[in-house]
Structure formats: structure tokens, C-alpha cells
């Protein structure tokens, strides 16, 4: 029996609330369940608390032991289990990467109740599940899973031998109030396109963007490329920019808690990833009225970008094609203004309320 409140209770388990799309999605999901009337808790495994969220925060990472690090892990597990038993949650939603066989055996079979929902946030399953497909099929055989895109759901059903994994997209929080700040004080160019995300080339393929920008006519028309974010490949990417002769045309902006004024002021937002889930960079840009140019990677962009209506979708791994798409938006102002005028309405179905309805329908079906 719940104490103090008749509300249903949900615990969203996240890696952290900082520096990443999956982390921001956890924060956004808290508003979805708050809108549904749940008492919301977010449990974070790692430090980092940059994003606004609804509800209360339980920081597992703060648990410490004075003995061997193994004792710290065990203590964290026991403290978290005590927390889950004490709160008696109606629903647990797991939004972590689940790549360790031993850890996930403990978490799925001992820590979480059977009713837990496991989110699939990336089309690259190396970042979602363990490398042992047989183990994954056994572990999640009678468990609930939800993917963020239709293509990811189809792949997960095939990989795990299931047929009941559904897609519920990321929601776009109400960002307008967060975007009403002047970017002049940030010393940004008067005209720029934007990359917003981690500076990690293995998945984000930022090299493709730099090569496409160098091939395009943007530099000679004084349209800068702003790269907003931090990450392990920053030095390597700056060296490539120097080799391409782009030093004077690029602006590097470190990670900021509130990127939305920068996104709103951009001509358009670029995405060149090798793989995604349901990229927040695109839906957040569109919700602020900023068009997008994206590669057609798996998965997400093809479900977000409506060709020549809110942006342009380009064949992946082709810098020349990406350059030509960007050139179109410079020289075809009718097309650009049409995409810009349609941007916000194209993601209206991803509002907190609309996504909350999808979650409620799903929960009604599985209850």
C-alpha cells in the first residue's frame, strides 16, 4: 500500500541526466508520466544532473563503501533494491544500456519485478544488449520492451524472437520558454548551420559533416558551421578541420545545459550519424521552427524528416550528396522557407500530451 498519496508511482532508471540524447529522453519521459498523473522518481546510475525533469531524484551513484570497489557495487545494488521495495512502484522503466551478462542477470532476474519495461533507445544493439543473442532471447523472453522507433522495434522483435515490442517515440518537451534568450552574447556568427551532440565520431560520423561542409558552397557564402557539444574526438576533429582548411569557418561551442537558443537561431540543424534511435537533435530543432538536413541512417530520421517539407533526407555516407542538399537550402529560398514554416507542425504529434496518450494506451493493453 502506498503511503502519503493515492497516485500511481513510476521509477525511471537512467544512466544520468546530463550530456546525451538518451539522458535527455529520460528527463523528457518524466514529464510524460507526470502528465499521466504518476508520482515520478528518476534513479541515476552515474553522476550528472543538467536536464530539467519532473519528480524526485534518487542518485544511486552517491552510494559509497570504504572497502574494495566490489563492495561499493554490492552496496549500491542492495541500497537500490531497498529503495524499490520501500517505494513499491507500480511501474519501473529501465533506460540504461544493458551490455553486461552478469549485471543484467542480477538486475532482470533479481532486482526488478517482471512488470518492468525495458527501453530500446538505439538501433545499434551493441549499445543496448549483451553480445550474446541466445542469452538476450532467454533473459527478455517474458519481459516487456518498448523501442523509440518503428524500425528499431521491428529489429528487436526479430533479434529477440518476439512479436510484441512496440514503438513509442521520444516526446518533445515545451522548449519555447527555454529558447527565448539572446544569442548575441554568445559571440556566434550571424548566419550558421548547427551540429548539436557529442563529439564522438564512431557513431555520429562528424567527419562526414566536415567533408560535406567543405564540399558545399556554404563557406564561400560566409555561412558558418557551429559544432555544439563536447566529447572524446574533439582534438581529432579539430585537426581534420585544419586539414580541410575550415578553421575560419567553424565555431566550436562546448556543451551547455540550455542549447535551445542556439538551435532556434540556426539556419538548420545537421545530422550525419551512422546509427541512431529516434534522434532528439532533429525533433528538438523542428519543435523550435528550425529545419533539418539529415542522413537516412537507421533508425529514426526517416520517421521524422518529411522530404522537402520540414527538411531534407540524404543517402548516408555520401558527403557530396549532403553538400548538395545544403546548397539547395541556401539557393532555393522558397524551399527553405517552406521547410521552416512546416517545422513546428511536423512534430506536433510528439508533444508531451500526445506521447503520454501512446504510453497510456500501451499500459492499458499490457495491464
N, C-alpha and C positions, 0 to 999 in steps of 0.2 A: 504494500500500500504506500502511495506517495505521501510525503509529508509536505505541509505548507501550501500545496497547490493541487488543483484538480487537472491541470494541464498535462498532456502527454509530454514525455521527455525524450529528447534525442541527443546523442553524443556523436559528433563528427570527429573522427580521428584523422589528423593531418600531420604531415612531416613538420611543417612550421606555418607561420603566417607572414612570410617575407620572401622576396626575391624569386618569384616564379609564377607561371600561369596556373599550375596545379594548386599552389598555395593560395593564390588569389581566388581560385574557384572554390576552395574550402570556405573562405570568408564569405563569398557570394552565396554559397549554399546555406550558410547560417541565416541569411536574410530570407531565403526561400522558406525554411522551416519556421522561422519566426512569423512569417506572413500566414503560415498554416495554423498558427496558434500553439506551436510547441514551445516548451521551455528548452532552450538551446544551450548546450555545452560544446566547447571545442577542446579536445585534448591534443596537445602538440608534443611530438617526439623530440624535435630539435629546437634550439633557440631561434628567435626571430619573430618579431611581432610588429610588422609595419602596416598591415592592412586593417581597415575598419571591419568589424564583424558584429553580429548580434549575439547576445547571450553572455555566458560566463566562460572563462578560460581556465583549463586545468593543465599545468605545464609539467609533463612527465619528466622532461629533461632536467628539471631542477633537483630531482631526487639524487642524492649522493651517498656513497659509502666510503669509510676511511680505509677499507681493506682493498683487496685486489679488484681491478676493474670488472671482473666476472661477478663479484658480489654486488657492484653497483647495478649491473644489468638485472641480476636476480631481484634486487631490492625494488628497482623500477617496476618490474613485472608484478611483484606482489602488491606494491602500493597502488598500481593501476587496477589490478584485479579487485582490491578492496574498494576502490573508488566506484567501479562498475557495480559491484554487489550492493554497496551502500545506496547508490542513487537509483538502482532498479529501473534502468532506462527501458522505455517502450521500444526504442529503435537505436541501433548503432550503425553508423555509416563509416566504412573504412576507406580512406582516400590516400593511403600510403602506397609506395612501391613495395611489392611483395616478392622479393627475389631470393631470399634465404630459405632453404628447405627446412632446417631445424627450427628457425624462428617462426615460420609460418605454420609448421606442425603444432607448435605450442599455442600460437595465437588463435588459429582456427579451431583446433580440437579441444583446447582447454580454457582459453581466456574469454573468447567471445561466445555468446549464445548462438544457436542455429539460425535465428531470425536476422542476424547481421547482414547488411547489404555491402557488397564489395564493389567499389567503383573502378572502372577501366578508363583511364584518362589519356592513354597514348596508344597509337596504332602499332608502335614498336613494342612488342610484347616482352622483349628483353628488359624493358624498364618497368614491366607490370608484374610478371610472374617469374617463377624459377625457370631454369633452363631445362628442367625435366618435365616433358609434356605428359608422361604417364602419371607422374606424381601430381601434377596440376589437375588432371582429369579426376583422379581419385579424391584429392583434397576438396575440390569445389563441386563434387558430384551432386550433392543435395543442398547447395548453398545458392543464395540469391546474388546475382551480379547485374550491374547496370553500366552500360557504356555511354560515352558522351556523343558518339556519332553513329549513324546507321551502319556505315562501313565497318567501324570497329566492332559493333555488336554482331554483325554477320561473321566477321573473322573469329571473334571469341566463341560464338556458337560452334563453329567448325573445329577450332582448336581444342575446345573443352568437351566436345561431344554433347552439346546441349542444344536446346531449341527455344529456351525461354528467356534468353538475355535480351533485354530491350534497350533502346536508346532514349536517353533524356538529355537534352543539350545543356550546356552551361547557360546560366542566366546572366543578363546584363544588369548590374545594379544601376540605380538612379545616379548618373555621373554628372549631370549638368551643374549642380552646385559646386562640385569639385573642380570643374573646368573653368569657372568664372574667375580666373586670375590672369593678370597681365604677364605676358612672357617677355616683355621688353627688358625687364630687369635681369633676365637670364642670358642676355647677350647672344641671342640666336639670330641667324640670318633672316632677312626679310622674306625670302622665299626658300622653302626647303621641303624635301620629302623625308620620310622618317622610317627608321627601323627601331622597334621597341622590343627589347627582350634580352635574354642572357647572351653574352659574347662567348658563345660555345659553338664552334664550327662543325663539330661532328654531327649534331642534329639540326642546327639552324642553318648550316650551309651559307654563312655570311660571305664567303669567298665568291659565291655565285653573284650575290648582290653587288659586291665591289666591282667585279668584272663587267657586269651588265651596266652599271652606272658609268664606268669608264668608256664603254662602247656607245653609250647614248649621247644625245645632244644636250643633256642637262648641264654638264659643267660649263660648256661654252655659252650657255644662256644664264649663267650665274644662279642656277638653282642648286643649292647645296644638298648634301646628304647628311642628315643628323643621325647618329647612332646612339641611342639612349639605352644604357644598361651597363652592367659590369659582368665580368666572367673570366674564365681561365685563359682564353685565347686573345685577350686584348692586345698584348705585345705583338703576337704573331700577325694579327690582323692589321695593326698599325704599320708593321713592316711591309706587308703586301700593299697597303695603300700608298706607301712611299715608292715602292717599285712600279706601281701603276701611274705615278705622277699625280696623285689625288690629294696630296697633303693640304693644298689651299682650298679644296672644295668640300672637305669633310669636317664635321664638328662632332667631337666625342663628348657625350654628357653622361656622367656616372649615374648609377641607379638613384632614383628619387622616389619617395613614398607616394607622391601625387604627380604622376606623369600626364594627367589628363589635359591641362592647359597646353602642353607641348603637342599632344596628339591632335587636339582641336585646331591648333594653328597651322598644322602641316597641310601641304597640298594634297598628299595622300600617304598612306602607310603601306610599307612593303613587307612581304613575307616570302622567304625563299627556302624554307625548311625541307629537309629530306623526309621527315615524317612529323605528324602532329597528332592531336586527339580531336579537339574542337577549339581551335586557336582563339584565345581571348584577345590577342592583338588585333584580330580582324573585327570581332564583334564590338569591342570597345571603341575602335575607330569609327565604325559605321554608326554606332549609337550617338556619337558626337558630331555626326554630319561630315565625317572625313572619308572620302572614297578609299579604295584599296586596290593594290596590284599584288596578286599572289600567284605562286606556282600551284599547280594542281597536284599537290602531294597527298599521300594517304596519311591521315584522313581529316575531314573537316572542311577545307576550303571549298570543295565543290557543293557542299550543303549550305554555304554562307554567301559565296560570291555569285551574283547573277550577272552573267556576261553582258557588258555594255549597259548595265542598268545601275549597279552600285559600285562597279569597278571592273577590272579585267582579270581573267583567269588564264594563266600561261602554262604551256607544257613545261614540266620540271626538267632541270639540269640543262637548260638551254639559255645561256646568257644573252645571246643575240636576240632571241625571241622576247626575253624580258626587257631588253633595251628598247626594242621596237614598241612594246606595249607602253613603256614610259614615254617614249616620244609621241605616241598617239595622244596621250593626255596633255602634253604640252601644246601641240599644234592644233588639235581638234577641240576647241573650247566649247563647242556645242555638246560634244560627247562628255567632256569633263563636267560641265555644269549640270548635265542630265544625271550623271552618276552621283554628283554631290547632292542634288535635290532629292534623290531617292534613298540616300544612305540611311537616314534615321528610320524611315518607314520599313526598310528591308529587314530590320531586326526587331521590329515591334513584337513579333511572336516570341522573342527571347526575353521579354520583360520578366521581372520577379513574379508578377501575378500569373502570367501565362505558364511559366515553367513550374510554378507551385501547383497549378492545376494538373499538369502532367504527372508530377510526383504523387499527388493525391489520388489520381486515377490508378496509378501503378500500385500504390499501397492498398487501395480498395480491392484490387484484383488478387493480390498475394496474401491478404489477411485471412 
